[in-house]
Amino acid sequence: MAIGLSLALVAGGAFAGDQAERPTGAEQMQRAAREEAEREGTDKDGKSSAVPKTQEDAPLKDAKRPVPDYDGRGPRPTTFGEGALWVPRIIASPLYLTTKYLIAAPFGALLTTAEKNNWPNWLYNFFTFGEDHEAGWIPLVLYDFGLRPTVGVYFFWNRAFSRSNALTASVAFGGTDWFAFGLSVGRRISKSTGIVLSGGFTRRPDALFYGIGPSSNDAFQSRYSFQRVEGTAALEWHPASWSLVRTSVGVRDFKFRTGTCCSDPPVSARVGLGQYPAPPGFDQPYTVLLGRAEVALDSRRPRPRSQSGVRLGLNAEEDVGTTNTPHSWIRYGGTIGGFWDVTGTARVLSLSVITTFVDPTGGNSNNIPFTELATLGGTEPFVGFLAGRLYDRSAIAVQLRYEWPIWAFLDGELHVATGNVFGPHLDGLRAGLMRLSTGIGFRSIRSSAFPGFELLVGLGTETFDSGARVSSFRFAIGSTYGF
């Protein structure tokens, strides 16, 4: 992009030079006379006759040409959005300056150097192969403060065995007791319809648990180890460019394992000390058959079009247990958000509401494993908390987010969210039990086809009733795929 922009600027400068006003014949004769006098240096009487150079004698190319007004309408007026943009800029200026000069500036310098030396083309050819670069691999690294660092590999193969097929695979490793892998195979049936078969395996010892409910205590941080295996078959249908309907069926097997990590006590130790009751389903393996449905409606168009619009996402999943005491539950919720492209150049201010509910459909609520409850943390909207920080039967969050472009494939983001987990159907919801989550950083432009990259600094607080003191710090850098 920088190379193309440089060429455009050079071409634009040449065009502007050709369009500069040319001097009249009389002006050319006067200039020629002055230049002749300067070359002679003196007049007939021996006195210096060199004409002092003035601004008029400067080369025309040095004269700054005013911006042309071709249509007679004058300069483009400042829009309301451009003026209003200064409000969040001033409020977030400390964070913005930190991001701009300590994060974006060095990263931008690296990208500029990379483009000048043609690194992207070299890397593209190194990590991809095939006649049309239809296959390749991407190294993955993730460091999320408070969790095990991980490394891995992401592999993709478009048009695998057929032009209608796509295959992706990922492998992650975080120690002898931390590893995961996933495989996905998709086939396009028509322009609007496709099927996807996917499966995954995860084993890790660093999952976090603090208790259940909106007031769970940060001092009770504990760990548990688990193994999860899941496989699904999905049908995707795009009725229009702005809509997606996805249905899937599958199976999920979950087992708790012994051990812990990171110098934190296991959940069983906290339970033994009476610091919180044993979470539902703890130490009980389970296998469920699942059915899931998702609908997404998004009025926004791809860049470079304006990113103003609305998005509605709804989802529901029913899980039916096949082991131990018969039990089943349904998880459902949705997201609704409005997006305002403040300047029309992908500087977007958005407000979203996110909800999740979990209800028993067979047996009683105590038969729902805590790992299947509504949760906040790890991803939007509560980026200031680690995954697993909050668990309960329902969750709600309101998020205000501002994002702006940093580079061709990189966006800056500023998040502020409030919300929490609560009892069934938001039972107990009140302002005093809300928490705050904030985060700032940058991430690659979202794509479902390739792994993303993110650098994030986030903070989370206790409830407002407890003074909303900062109780959580999060720093994450690396891949956002497959971990």
Order of alpha helices (4+ residues) and beta strands (2+ residues): alpha-alpha-alpha-alpha-alpha-alpha-alpha-beta-beta-beta-beta-beta-beta-beta-beta-alpha-beta-beta-beta-beta-beta-beta-beta-beta-beta-beta-beta
